[in-house]
Amino acid sequence: MGHPGSGTSMSLLLKCPVLRNTFVILVGFGFTLTSVGQQPQQPQVKVNVLNVCSPSAEEQKQIASALERIPQRAAFSQDFEIDRGRSILDQSPDFLQAGQNAQMASAAGTSDWVRIRREFPVPVPFATVQYSFSRDPKSMVETLVFRVRDPKDLLLIAIEDSASAVTTPANMLATDTPTARIKLERFGQSSIVLARCSGTEGSAPPDQSAYEPLFQKASGIAAKYRGLLGVRRTVPEELVRVGTANKQAGSRMQKKNSAAGKPK
């Protein structure tokens, strides 16, 4: 049963245009105030700055622990993958953010790359290992990534080295290039990165002698997996195929353009 007088008040509003319009305006104004008051606040942006040249003692401990978990002797499963290709360098890669001594690829040009992926058997704490080699007009980069099978705090470990493109990939792979960068990607936390750093203009390079055991450990792992994955043979062969495919595609395009330009 309605409140006494409610029907009479509503009837009066409907019969009187002035009161009815005033009522509608007030209701609309109330909705406007409500919607304005419920506007979501802008989310706060949190920026984490990584000290890649001199990580803390706790971060060094975590890097050492993660590297110790990588198996030195690997028995891979039968599954494997080998990819190759060529990419246009339209922006700098952000897989490992550039440190002070990183060599950035040119804005124009291409990068030839090869990827090799193998899977570990179930008892191993890592699910896969992926090796990638990329070559652009300025540099060649090797990256070794170990992905954790059951990620809790640690997701992956990445080991990277690089060299200038004044030599051939085969010559670079003939020697074990020292590791220049180690990255731990963690679940729900910022990454931990250790990189070899050079001095900025007018200042000497930072003293990184305390981190040399970590770099040596990572370099030993990279050397071991170059052999386990057969990169010294596979990478040069696949890069030749990339070049051959590019020449064939260029030849077909040239013939197509020539045929299109002929008078019918």
C-alpha positions as CSV (number, residue, x, y, z in Angstrom):
1,M,0.0,0.0,0.0
2,G,1.4,3.4,-1.0
3,H,2.3,6.2,1.2
4,P,-0.8,8.6,1.9
5,G,-0.7,11.4,-0.5
6,S,1.8,9.9,-2.8
7,G,-0.8,9.4,-5.6
8,T,-2.1,13.0,-5.2
9,S,1.4,14.5,-5.4
10,M,2.3,12.5,-8.5
11,S,-1.0,13.5,-10.2
12,L,-0.4,17.1,-9.4
13,L,3.1,16.9,-11.0
14,L,1.7,15.3,-14.2
15,K,-1.2,17.9,-14.5
16,C,1.0,20.9,-13.9
17,P,3.6,21.4,-16.7
18,V,5.8,23.8,-14.7
19,L,6.1,21.4,-11.8
20,R,6.5,18.4,-14.1
21,N,9.4,20.1,-15.9
22,T,11.0,21.2,-12.7
23,F,10.8,17.7,-11.3
24,V,12.4,16.2,-14.5
25,I,15.2,18.8,-14.3
26,L,15.9,18.1,-10.7
27,V,16.0,14.3,-11.2
28,G,18.4,14.8,-14.2
29,F,20.6,17.0,-12.1
30,G,20.7,14.4,-9.4
31,F,21.8,11.7,-11.9
32,T,24.5,14.0,-13.2
33,L,25.9,14.6,-9.7
34,T,25.8,10.9,-9.0
35,S,27.6,10.0,-12.3
36,V,30.2,12.7,-11.7
37,G,30.8,11.5,-8.1
38,Q,31.3,7.9,-9.5
39,Q,33.9,8.7,-12.1
40,P,36.9,6.3,-11.7
41,Q,40.2,7.7,-10.5
42,Q,43.2,7.6,-12.8
43,P,45.3,4.5,-12.0
44,Q,48.7,5.3,-10.5
45,V,51.7,4.5,-12.6
46,K,54.6,2.8,-10.8
47,V,58.0,2.9,-12.4
48,N,60.8,0.4,-11.4
49,V,64.3,1.5,-12.1
50,L,66.7,-1.5,-12.5
51,N,70.3,-1.1,-11.3
52,V,71.8,-3.3,-14.0
53,C,75.4,-2.3,-13.4
54,S,75.5,-3.0,-9.6
55,P,72.7,-5.2,-8.3
56,S,72.3,-5.5,-4.6
57,A,73.7,-8.4,-2.5
58,E,70.3,-10.0,-2.4
59,E,69.9,-9.7,-6.1
60,Q,73.3,-11.3,-6.7
61,K,72.3,-14.2,-4.5
62,Q,69.1,-14.7,-6.5
63,I,71.1,-14.7,-9.8
64,A,73.6,-17.2,-8.4
65,S,70.8,-19.5,-7.2
66,A,69.0,-19.3,-10.5
67,L,72.1,-20.2,-12.5
68,E,72.8,-23.1,-10.3
69,R,69.4,-24.6,-11.1
70,I,70.2,-24.9,-14.9
71,P,71.2,-28.5,-15.7
72,Q,74.8,-28.9,-17.0
73,R,73.9,-32.1,-18.7
74,A,70.7,-32.2,-20.6
75,A,68.8,-35.1,-22.1
76,F,66.2,-33.4,-24.4
77,S,62.8,-34.9,-25.4
78,Q,62.2,-35.7,-29.1
79,D,60.3,-32.4,-29.6
80,F,62.3,-29.6,-31.2
81,E,61.8,-26.5,-33.3
82,I,64.1,-24.6,-35.7
83,D,62.9,-21.2,-37.1
84,R,64.6,-18.7,-39.3
85,G,63.6,-15.4,-40.9
86,R,64.3,-11.8,-41.7
87,S,62.7,-8.9,-39.9
88,I,62.6,-5.2,-40.6
89,L,64.3,-3.1,-37.9
90,D,61.7,-0.5,-37.3
91,Q,62.2,-0.2,-33.6
92,S,64.8,-1.3,-31.0
93,P,64.1,-4.8,-29.4
94,D,62.9,-4.6,-25.8
95,F,63.3,-8.3,-24.8
96,L,66.3,-7.1,-22.6
97,Q,66.2,-3.4,-22.1
98,A,69.4,-1.7,-23.3
99,G,72.1,-1.1,-20.8
100,Q,74.7,1.6,-20.9
101,N,77.0,-0.3,-23.3
102,A,74.3,-1.8,-25.6
103,Q,74.7,-1.5,-29.3
104,M,71.4,-0.4,-30.8
105,A,70.4,-1.5,-34.3
106,S,70.0,1.1,-36.9
107,A,66.5,2.5,-37.5
108,A,66.7,1.3,-41.1
109,G,67.8,-2.2,-42.2
110,T,67.0,-5.8,-41.6
111,S,67.9,-8.5,-39.1
112,D,68.4,-12.1,-40.0
113,W,67.7,-14.5,-37.2
114,V,67.6,-18.2,-36.2
115,R,65.8,-19.8,-33.3
116,I,66.3,-23.3,-31.8
117,R,64.0,-24.7,-29.2
118,R,64.3,-27.9,-27.3
119,E,62.2,-29.4,-24.5
120,F,63.4,-30.9,-21.2
121,P,62.0,-34.1,-19.8
122,V,59.6,-33.9,-16.9
123,P,61.9,-34.3,-13.9
124,V,63.9,-31.2,-15.0
125,P,62.6,-27.9,-13.3
126,F,62.8,-26.1,-16.7
127,A,60.3,-26.8,-19.5
128,T,62.2,-25.5,-22.5
129,V,65.4,-23.9,-23.6
130,Q,65.4,-21.5,-26.5
131,Y,68.5,-20.3,-28.3
132,S,68.3,-17.3,-30.7
133,F,70.9,-15.7,-32.9
134,S,70.2,-12.4,-34.7
135,R,72.4,-10.4,-37.1
136,D,71.9,-6.9,-38.2
137,P,74.2,-4.4,-40.0
138,K,75.8,-3.3,-36.6
139,S,75.8,-6.3,-34.3
140,M,75.2,-10.0,-33.7
141,V,73.4,-11.2,-30.6
142,E,73.1,-14.6,-28.9
143,T,70.3,-15.1,-26.4
144,L,69.7,-18.2,-24.3
145,V,66.3,-18.5,-22.5
146,F,65.4,-21.1,-19.9
147,R,61.6,-21.2,-19.1
148,V,60.6,-22.6,-15.7
149,R,58.2,-25.6,-15.8
150,D,56.2,-24.7,-12.7
151,P,56.7,-20.9,-12.2
152,K,56.1,-19.6,-8.7
153,D,58.5,-16.7,-8.2
154,L,60.9,-17.2,-11.2
155,L,59.5,-17.3,-14.7
156,L,62.7,-17.5,-16.9
157,I,66.4,-17.0,-17.0
158,A,68.0,-15.2,-20.0
159,I,71.7,-15.1,-20.9
160,E,72.9,-12.8,-23.6
161,D,76.1,-11.8,-25.4
162,S,76.9,-9.8,-28.5
163,A,79.6,-8.8,-30.9
164,S,80.0,-6.3,-33.6
165,A,79.1,-7.4,-37.2
166,V,82.7,-7.0,-38.5
167,T,83.1,-10.8,-38.6
168,T,80.9,-13.7,-39.9
169,P,78.4,-15.6,-37.7
170,A,80.6,-18.7,-38.2
171,N,83.6,-16.9,-36.8
172,M,81.7,-15.6,-33.8
173,L,80.3,-19.0,-33.0
174,A,83.7,-20.6,-33.3
175,T,84.6,-19.0,-30.0
176,D,82.7,-18.7,-26.7
177,T,81.7,-15.1,-26.5
178,P,81.6,-13.9,-22.8
179,T,78.2,-13.2,-21.4
180,A,77.2,-9.5,-21.3
181,R,73.8,-9.7,-19.7
182,I,71.9,-11.9,-17.3
183,K,68.2,-11.4,-16.6
184,L,65.8,-13.1,-14.2
185,E,62.1,-12.5,-15.0
186,R,60.0,-13.0,-11.9
187,F,56.3,-13.5,-11.3
188,G,54.6,-10.4,-9.9
189,Q,57.9,-8.7,-9.2
190,S,60.3,-6.5,-11.2
191,S,63.1,-8.3,-13.1
192,I,66.7,-8.7,-11.9
193,V,69.3,-7.8,-14.4
194,L,73.1,-7.8,-14.4
195,A,74.9,-6.3,-17.4
196,R,78.5,-5.4,-18.3
197,C,78.6,-1.6,-18.2
198,S,81.0,0.8,-19.8
199,G,81.7,4.3,-18.6
200,T,79.8,7.3,-19.8
201,E,81.4,10.3,-21.4
202,G,83.8,11.8,-18.9
203,S,83.6,9.0,-16.4
204,A,85.4,5.7,-15.8
205,P,83.6,2.4,-16.1
206,P,82.1,1.1,-12.9
207,D,84.0,-1.5,-10.9
208,Q,82.2,-4.8,-11.6
209,S,84.9,-7.2,-10.4
210,A,82.6,-8.4,-7.7
211,Y,80.2,-9.8,-10.3
212,E,82.7,-11.6,-12.4
213,P,81.9,-15.0,-10.9
214,L,78.3,-14.6,-12.0
215,F,79.4,-13.6,-15.6
216,Q,81.8,-16.6,-15.7
217,K,79.1,-19.0,-14.5
218,A,76.6,-17.7,-17.2
219,S,79.4,-17.8,-19.9
220,G,80.0,-21.5,-19.0
221,I,76.3,-22.3,-19.3
222,A,76.1,-20.6,-22.7
223,A,79.2,-22.5,-23.9
224,K,77.7,-25.8,-22.8
225,Y,74.4,-25.2,-24.6
226,R,76.1,-24.1,-27.8
227,G,77.3,-27.6,-28.0
228,L,74.2,-29.3,-26.8
229,L,72.0,-27.4,-29.3
230,G,74.4,-27.7,-32.2
231,V,74.3,-24.0,-32.9
232,R,77.8,-23.8,-34.6
233,R,76.5,-26.0,-37.5
234,T,72.8,-25.1,-37.5
235,V,72.9,-21.3,-37.3
236,P,75.3,-20.7,-40.3
237,E,73.3,-23.2,-42.4
238,E,70.0,-21.6,-41.6
239,L,71.3,-18.0,-42.2
240,V,72.4,-19.1,-45.7
241,R,68.9,-20.4,-46.3
242,V,67.5,-17.0,-45.2
243,G,69.8,-15.2,-47.8
244,T,68.8,-17.7,-50.5
245,A,65.1,-17.3,-49.9
246,N,65.5,-13.5,-50.0
247,K,67.3,-13.6,-53.3
248,Q,64.7,-15.9,-54.8
249,A,61.9,-13.7,-53.6
250,G,63.6,-10.6,-55.1
251,S,64.1,-12.4,-58.4
252,R,60.5,-13.4,-58.6
253,M,59.4,-9.9,-57.8
254,Q,61.7,-8.5,-60.5
255,K,60.3,-10.9,-63.1
256,K,56.7,-10.0,-62.1
257,N,57.4,-6.3,-62.4
258,S,59.1,-6.9,-65.8
259,A,56.1,-8.9,-67.0
260,A,53.7,-6.3,-65.8
261,G,55.6,-3.5,-67.7
262,K,55.5,-5.3,-71.1
263,P,53.0,-4.1,-73.6
264,K,50.2,-6.4,-74.4
